[in-house]
Amino acid sequence: MKSVSQIPFLSEPLSVETVEIEVSGLPDRLNGIKVVQLSDFHYDGLLLSDELLNQAIETANCLEPDLIVLTGDYVTHTPKPIDQLARHLRRLQSRSGIYAVLGNHDLELPESKIKISRALTDAGIQVLWNQIAYPFGEDFAIVGLPDFWSSDFAPASVFETLNPTVPRLVLSHNPDSAVPLSQWRVDLQLSGHTHGGQIAIPGVGAVPTWIQASRDRIPEPLWKWVPFLDLKWPKVVQHWQWAQGLHSVGENRLYVNRGLGTFPPGRWYCPPEVTVFSLSRID
């Protein structure tokens, strides 16, 4: 039997997105470094095929990245599949390491955080939880935060220890976290979580984004019956205008990866994604 992500009309071919980012004060020796992002695997035997996963890993390696980052949701509900996923992720290759944060699905059960973190760590992937890493030296920081919905999400405890002149890359699964993070310097926040909206209309954009933009034309009594429209609807994300791609949030920049896994009813004009960022210095 084919898995959901192996049925052609429910997923789409893998897309490689290339993004150039200028970073103020980036050390000269880091000018031109490449960072590859993978997100939202949902590896459970149903939502992501081994074929697509292996293609994403091979694609990431072929890009010869200086750094690989993983931005959460490795499983969907139970953490049981993480060991098998970690065996696949062992094949990822990066000059300066692989760093990860957890998503909301990685925290659903009491044992999930420990099991997933341990499996990733055993695979050579450093999991950051309100932590800072310096893979290139102390003049460039990688900040990794717990999921935005986690009670442990505590960015102040991290950012207040950082010299404001130090450029930093921030890993935070849920793009809604860009709002509280706007009070600190964030040269680039990498998130996932939205799956890009999964269904997009050519020339219009992701369906959830379009629905929210149309709220003034829909009677308010109907809002609670329309998915994504009621801004109090907490199940996915509030800021659907950030469903995918590069955005400015105040003075900060946010990139939202469309992810690899696919929930029913599937992806339409919203392909699974591997992203490669090229960082360059700007004074």
N, C-alpha and C positions, 0 to 999 in steps of 0.2 A: 504493500500500500504506500502511495506517495504521501509525504508529509505536506502540510499546508504550504510551506515555502518552496516546495518543489513543483507545485501546480502553477504553470506559466501565468495564468491570468490573475493569480493572487500575489505574485511578486514581480520584480523587474530585474533586468541585468544590473550588476554592480556598476556604480558610477564613481570615478575618481575626481574629486574637486580640488583644484589648486588655488590657494589663497595667498596673496602677498601682504605682509603686515609690516608697517614701519613702527619701530620701537625707539622711543626717545632714550638716549643714553645707553643703547645696547653696546656692550664691549666690542671693540673692533674685531677681536679674534672670533666673535660669534656672528659676524655679519654674513648672512647667507645660510645660516643653519636651517635644517629641515626638521619639522616636527610633524609626525603622522598621528592622526586621531582615529580611533575606532570606538564605537559606542553601541549600547542597547542590543546586546546579543540575544537575550531571551532564549538561551540554549536549553531546551527541554524536550528535544525529539520531535517537536511539532512546528515551532515558529521560526526555526532557522535550520536549513539543511547543511549537512557537512560539506556539500559541494560549494555552497556559497561561502561558508566560513573559511574553507581552505583557500578559496580564490581571494578572499579578503586578506588573509595572512600572507599569501604569496605576493599579492599586489603591494602590501605594506613593505615587505622585505625588498622587493625590486626597486622601491623608491629610495633605498639606501638612506634611511633617516638617521639623523643625529639623536633623535629622541622619539619614543613612542608613548602615547598617553591613551588610557582607556577610561571612559567616563561613565561607567556604571550600567546596572541592569544586566548582569551576566546570566541570571536565571529569571524565571517568571514567578514561581510560587515557592516550591520546595528547593532547598540548596543541594539536593542529591545530585543533580547533573554537573555540579561545578568541577568535580574531579576529572570527568571526561573532557570538559571544556578546557580545563587547565593543561591537559596533555596536548591539546591542539595549540594553545597559546605559548607553550614552551618553544615553538618553532619561530616565534617572532624574533627579529634581529634588529638591534639598534646599537649605535656606537657608544651612547652614553646612558643606556638604561631604559627601563620601561616602568612607568608610574601609573597608578590607578586610583580611582575613588569609587565608592559604592553608590548605588542608586536606591530608590525606594523599594524596588522589588527584591533587592539583596538584603532587606531588613524586615521582611514580612513575618518571619518566624523567629522565636527567641534565639535559636541556634544559628541563624543564617549568617550574621555578621562574622562570627568566629570561624565557621566552616569555610566561608567564601574567602575571607582574608587569609586564612592559613593555606588554602589551596593555591591562591594566586602567589603568595609569598614563596611557597615551595617550588613554583614554576619560574622563580626568578623575577617576579614582578613586585615592586614596592608599593604597598597600599598606604595612602596618606589619609589621615583622619585628624583634621585640625593640625596639620603638620606642614613644615617647610622642608624642601629638599634643594640641594645645590649641586646638580649633576655636572655643571660647567664651572663651578667655583662660586665664591661668595658674592660676586657682582651680578648674578642672575638667579632669581628664585623661582621655584615651582611650589605653588601653594595648593594643597589638596584639602577639600572640605567634606564633611559628612553631607548626606542628602539634606536638602533644604527642609524637608518635613521631619527630620530627626530632631529629637530633643537635644542632641549633642551639637547641632549646628551652632558654632560659636566663633564667627569670623573675627570679632574684636580681639579675642585671645591670641589670634595668629597675627593679624595685620599690625597690631600695636607693638609687636616685637620686630617688625621689619623697618629698616631704614627707608624713608620715603624716596630716596634717590635711587634705590635698587630696582631695576626693571623686574617685572614678575609676570609669570603665566599662571592663571588660576584655573583649577579643575573643580567644577561644581556641577553635579548631574542636572539639576533642575534650573532652567533659565530664569525662572522667577526670582532666583537668588540674586540676580543682577541688580535688583532694586535696593536691597540693603547694602550690597557691596559697592554701590555708587559713591558712598562716603569715603572710600579709600581708592588709592591708585590701583587700577587693574589694566595693565597694558593689553591683555587679551584673556578673556574668560572663555573656556571651552566647556560646552554643555551638550546634552542630548535630550532624552526624556520624551520629546514630542513625537518622535518618528517622522518629523517633517509635516505632521498632519495626516500622513499616509495617503490621503486622497487630495489631489490638486486639480484645478481647472486650468488648462493652458491659457495663458494670457491674463488670468485672474489671480491665481495663487492657491495656497492651501485652503481647503474647504472651511476648517474652523476659523481661519483668519477672515475669510470672506463673510462668514455668518456673523462674526462679531462686528465687522465693519457695517453690516446691514441692520444692526439692532434698532436704529432710529426708524426704520420702515416696518418694524414688526411690533404689534401692540404689546405693551409691557405685560399684560396678564398671561401672554403666551410664552414669555421668556423661560419660565421654569420647565417648559415642555420641549424646549429646543436645545439639544446638546451644544455645549461650548458657548451659549449665548449669555446665560446668567453668570455674571462675574463672581458670584459666590459659589458656583459649582466647583467643588474642590478636587474632583477625581483625577484630573490630569494636570492642567496648568491654566493660569489666568491670562498670561500675556501671550495669546496666540499670534500676535503680530510678530513675535520672535520664533515662529514655528520652525524656521530653518534659515541657514545662511548667516551673513555678517550684519551686525546691527551696532548702532551707537546708543549707549545708555548713559546719559550725561556726558562726561568726558571719557568714559571707558568704552571698550569694545567687547562685544559678545559674539561668539560664533556658535551656532546650534547645528550639530550633526544630525542627519536624518536616521542614523542607526542602521543596523543590519537585520534585526528580527522584524517579523511582520505579523501583526494581529489581524484576524478576520475583521472586515471583509477583504483585506489585502491592500496592496499598494497600486495606485493609479497615478501615473505621471509624477511619481515621488520615489525614485529608485533608492535602494540601499546604498550606503555611502562609505567610502574611505576618503579622508581629507588629508592633504599635505599642505602645511604652512611653510612659507619661506620668510624668515625674519630678516629685516634689514635695518640698519642704523639710521636714525634721523636725529639731528642735533636740535 
